[in-house]
Structure formats: structure tokens, C-alpha cells
Amino acid sequence: MALYSEKVMEHFRNPRNVGVIEDADGVGEVGNAKCGDIMKMYLKIDGDTVTDVKFETFGCGSAIASSSMATELIKGKPVADAMKLTNKAVAEALDGLPAYKMHCSVLAEEAIQSALADYYAKHPEKKPAT
């Protein structure tokens, strides 16, 4: 049995949405000191829609694949959907990750949450009521 799914390998070899958004509405960066992975997410938001999302990831193949898949899951979607994205959803969309690599999907979730927090810090009037 292969250690990684075909989807993980595809997103590692051909990651989607790599790069920087210079005029991003929200930027989030997270890292894991234990493994050394660092993820940075950039969001462009128009109204209540994530119109563009890019990432820069320094890390293993699982970290790159998780970043790529996370961007695919929120691009073009309502901000409310991006706020609900979980690491479990990222891992499931990749057809699973080895247990010892699940932290990569957690980092992807946290990077998006960090970018959304940055967006709402810059635009507090747009933050939904809790």
C-alpha cells in the first residue's frame, strides 16, 4: 500500500495557487517548530467571497499538498465557508494523510484562520456577529 494517496502526490507535484498576492486583504502565517513546516496564506476577498487565495509553504510534501488542497477548497467560496474549513476536510479531500502527517492539514486550517483574522482586524466592520 502506498504511503501517500494519488491526490496527495498530485498536489505535491503540481500544487495549485502557489505565490503571493501583493495587495492581499488578509495574510496569515503559521509554523510548527517540531517539524519545521511554515505556511503563509494570502486572501483576496470581494464582498463575502474569497476571490483569490495563494500560498507559500516551506515544508514536506504533505505540507505542500495540504496547502494546495486548502486553497482549492476555499477559492471562489463564501468567507463563511472558509471560516468553517477544518483540517479533517483538507485531509479527506486529499484521500487521507498518514497519522504522523495530520499536523500538516492542521497547519493549513490554521493558516487560513490566521489570514481571516488578519482580514477582520483590518476590516472589523465586516466581521460577522457571533
ROGUKOL-419108 format. One line per 8 residues: their letters; for each residue x, y, z of C-alpha. Coordinates in nm, 2 decimals, decimal comma, padded with zeros to 4 digits. Example, Ala and Ser with C-alpha at 12.3 -4.5 7.8 and 13.67 -1.06 7.14 Angstrom:
as) 01,23:-00,45:00,78 ~ 01,37:-00,11:00,71
This chain:
malysekv) 00,00:00,00:00,00 ~ 00,13:00,34:-00,09 ~ 00,22:00,58:00,19 ~ 00,05:00,87:00,02 ~ -00,27:00,89:-00,19 ~ -00,26:00,98:-00,55 ~ -00,42:01,31:-00,46 ~ -00,15:01,40:-00,21
mehfrnpr) 00,11:01,32:-00,47 ~ -00,07:01,52:-00,74 ~ -00,10:01,83:-00,52 ~ 00,26:01,79:-00,41 ~ 00,40:01,76:-00,76 ~ 00,16:02,02:-00,91 ~ 00,05:02,25:-00,63 ~ -00,23:02,49:-00,71
nvgvieda) -00,24:02,86:-00,62 ~ 00,13:02,90:-00,53 ~ 00,25:03,25:-00,49 ~ 00,19:03,59:-00,33 ~ -00,10:03,83:-00,36 ~ 00,07:04,17:-00,32 ~ -00,24:04,35:-00,22 ~ -00,39:04,07:-00,02
dgvgevgn) -00,69:04,16:00,21 ~ -00,57:03,91:00,47 ~ -00,23:03,74:00,53 ~ -00,17:03,46:00,78 ~ 00,15:03,27:00,86 ~ 00,18:02,97:01,09 ~ 00,45:02,72:01,16 ~ 00,53:02,41:01,35
akcgdimk) 00,86:02,43:01,54 ~ 00,87:02,05:01,58 ~ 00,88:01,97:01,21 ~ 00,99:02,30:01,07 ~ 00,69:02,35:00,83 ~ 00,59:02,71:00,77 ~ 00,28:02,81:00,57 ~ 00,17:03,16:00,46
mylkidgd) -00,17:03,22:00,31 ~ -00,29:03,52:00,12 ~ -00,66:03,60:00,07 ~ -00,83:03,84:-00,17 ~ -01,19:03,90:-00,06 ~ -01,46:04,08:-00,25 ~ -01,79:04,13:-00,07 ~ -01,83:03,80:00,11
tvtdvkfe) -01,64:03,58:-00,14 ~ -01,28:03,46:-00,14 ~ -01,20:03,56:-00,49 ~ -00,83:03,45:-00,48 ~ -00,60:03,27:-00,25 ~ -00,23:03,19:-00,28 ~ 00,02:03,02:-00,05 ~ 00,39:02,99:00,02
tfgcgsai) 00,49:02,68:00,21 ~ 00,83:02,57:00,33 ~ 00,79:02,21:00,43 ~ 00,74:01,85:00,34 ~ 00,53:01,71:00,06 ~ 00,23:01,67:00,29 ~ 00,25:02,03:00,39 ~ 00,26:02,15:00,03
asssmate) -00,03:01,92:-00,07 ~ -00,23:02,03:00,23 ~ -00,17:02,40:00,15 ~ -00,27:02,34:-00,22 ~ -00,58:02,15:-00,13 ~ -00,69:02,40:00,13 ~ -00,67:02,68:-00,13 ~ -00,88:02,48:-00,37
likgkpva) -01,14:02,42:-00,11 ~ -01,20:02,79:-00,03 ~ -01,13:02,97:-00,36 ~ -01,45:03,12:-00,50 ~ -01,64:03,02:-00,19 ~ -01,81:03,25:00,07 ~ -01,59:03,37:00,35 ~ -01,83:03,19:00,59
damkltnk) -01,73:02,86:00,43 ~ -01,36:02,94:00,45 ~ -01,41:03,01:00,82 ~ -01,55:02,66:00,87 ~ -01,27:02,47:00,68 ~ -01,13:02,20:00,91 ~ -00,81:02,01:00,89 ~ -01,03:01,69:00,86
avaealdg) -01,19:01,83:00,55 ~ -00,84:01,90:00,40 ~ -00,72:01,55:00,48 ~ -01,04:01,39:00,35 ~ -01,01:01,59:00,02 ~ -00,66:01,45:-00,02 ~ -00,79:01,10:00,03 ~ -00,62:01,08:00,37
lpaykmhc) -00,28:01,15:00,52 ~ -00,06:00,93:00,73 ~ -00,14:00,98:01,10 ~ 00,21:01,13:01,16 ~ 00,14:01,39:00,89 ~ -00,20:01,51:01,00 ~ -00,03:01,81:01,16 ~ 00,02:01,94:00,80
svlaeeai) -00,36:01,96:00,75 ~ -00,39:02,14:01,08 ~ -00,13:02,40:00,97 ~ -00,34:02,46:00,65 ~ -00,65:02,52:00,86 ~ -00,46:02,74:01,10 ~ -00,30:02,95:00,81 ~ -00,64:03,02:00,66
qsaladyy) -00,78:03,11:01,01 ~ -00,48:03,34:01,06 ~ -00,54:03,51:00,72 ~ -00,91:03,56:00,80 ~ -00,82:03,70:01,14 ~ -00,59:03,95:00,97 ~ -00,87:04,04:00,73 ~ -01,11:04,10:01,01
akhpekkp) -00,85:04,30:01,21 ~ -00,82:04,53:00,90 ~ -01,20:04,53:00,84 ~ -01,37:04,49:01,18 ~ -01,70:04,62:01,03 ~ -01,71:04,30:00,81 ~ -01,67:04,06:01,09 ~ -01,99:03,85:01,14
at) -02,18:03,87:01,46 ~ -02,11:03,58:01,69
